């Protein structure tokens, strides 16, 4: 029976193969047993947070990132999540490492936790069926298939949350400096300046056709380098959003400074080689660079996981 003095709790998750969903259901049932009213639902089906006094979000780990549904849920509801106590959990290791030691959240998830003021994060073992379909799951299943979830540990974690939930307050949220819009626009302007300088030099040395061809090759190279520096900072924006801003900034600067003030004509925007192709390649180069770097750090050849620290034996 629900205790009316206890907050209503939302347990939500992003899960592709059901492993994280199973963990979330264990958390939800444990909280119900402790007298809480709990709604358990996949992240993509949650329409709002009104009426909830606490939120627990779980995400399956894929290449150091959460399942997209969990990630998007947090990004969409940052303001609302800051007003309630929030806890996060991840599911991923296909071994018993999560039972042997505390595994810190990957950088991207740690940033999400900071942004909403999460009160804690924990990592549980993952699940991969032997007959998993799709790449790279099918390849991983050949050597790492199995169920490494530990229901007893999950219940213990949920029980610990239940003890503190009635008196829990929202955590302190923090926006990492790497997310600054000024920083984002500055990097976009740097990329545009490199492209503009290249065009200016080439127009003095070669024909328009050669200039456009070289620029179409140079633009994505420049923006790959600029994006690489931008995404190095902790808390940098999502790759798709960054690619859109970079591309839009280049288009606006081309229109306002080059077309309007220098050429006094917008004819360059009718040229696929001169404008259309470079903009498309800038977008793709930025997006691809961000997507690749968001999965880092990658294990180095021959690298071994850190030895487990002494702890209680793993549960069966």
DAKA-V62855 format. One line per field, one symbol per residue. psi: psi as a letter, one per 30 degrees, with the letter a starting at -180 (. if undefined). burial: b if it has 16 or more other ideal C-beta (glycine too) atoms within 10 Angstrom, else e. A space follows every 50 residues. Layout:
psi=???
burial=???
This chain:
psi=kkjffklkkkjlljkegfeeeeeeeeeeeeeefggkkkkkkkeffkflgk fkflkkkkkkkjhgllkeeeeeeeefgeeeffflkkklllkekhagefff lkjlkleeeeeeeeefhkflklkllakjkfgkllkgeeeefefgkljgkj eeeeeeeeeeeeefeegklkljlkjkfffkeeeeeeeeeeeeeeeeeeee eeffflleeeeeeeefeeefeefeeeeeeeffkkgllkeeeeeeeeeeee eeeeeeeeeeeefhkgffffkeeeeeeeeeeeeeeeeeeeeeffflklkl kgkklkkklkallkl.
burial=eeeeebbebbbbbbbebebbbbbbebbbbbbbebebbbebebbeebeebe ebbbbbbbbbbeebbbbebbbebbeebeeebbebbbbbbbbbbbebbbbb bebebbbbbbbbbbbbbbbbbbbbbbbbeeebeeeebeeebeebbbebbb eebbeebbeebbeebeebebbebeeeebbeeebbeebbbbbbebbbebbe ebeeeeeeeebbbbbbebbbebbbebbeebbeeebbbbbeebbebbbebb eebbeeebbeeeeeeeebeeeeebbebbbebbbebbbebbbebbeeeeee eeeeeeeeeeeeebee
